[in-house]
Amino acid sequence: MSRPIYYIGALVIVALAILGYFLPGGLKEKIAHGSIVVSSPVQRSLGWVQQRFFGARGGLKNVEDLRKENQYLKEINAKLASENLILSGLQKENGRLKELLAFQKDSGFKLLAGRVIQRDPSNWWDAVIINRGYKDDLELAADQPVISPRGVVGKTTEVGPYTTRVILLVDENCKVSAVTESSRAQGIISGGAAMNNTPGAACRFSFVPRETEFAVGERVFTSGLGGIFPANLLIGVVSEAPPLAADRNFGLYREGVVQPTADLNSLQEVFIILGVKN
């Protein structure tokens, strides 16, 4: 409907209202009825416009409410994700501590627990500092085995009143007499090998008699022949067992590579073997 028609309709309604005020009752009712007939299209159109206007305002309001609700839910989701991450970390730590306590309880050795507090800046990959010294236990000394529930870690070197330096298996100065589980190949585990171009990731298994064969996947344990490490401590798994060749295995011996089972790059807690339990 065009604007002129709206204007005309409005004028007619006003005129009828004024006229009806001065007319007798019966004629006034007829005019009133006529005004309803005339004004109905205009009122219907005005009602349609009003409905659309307030409906649009309501729609905008609903969109804003949805936006606020969505933002609130995002914040709640982020909070729950953060709490879940914290709980997951606590659960892992709790599991690790339970494993440590069970290992210490079941071990046949007298163990002193220590926490890694620092990597040796001068030898980052091969040594750590732990929070135990001779003030914690007078039996603590240099050249004592350091282990974890996953396997041999290394041995103690310099012992202070409150801290001790531990060189790891992958250090060339940490040598351990070892034997493979299945083939019973005996040799020396020491640092100096690398895997995937990563320093401090593996150990050399050297001085194995030439005629003795060992295979990839075999577990390697301490043999107890070196005087420092007692027998039957898990060291790692053979990761390389190359055949005899002039460029690598020659003379009276052959060698391979052993991957430590203890995660030496992510150490948190360790145990020092002080002796055998009474």
Order of alpha helices (4+ residues) and beta strands (2+ residues): alpha-alpha-beta-beta-beta-beta-beta-beta-beta-beta-beta-beta-beta-beta
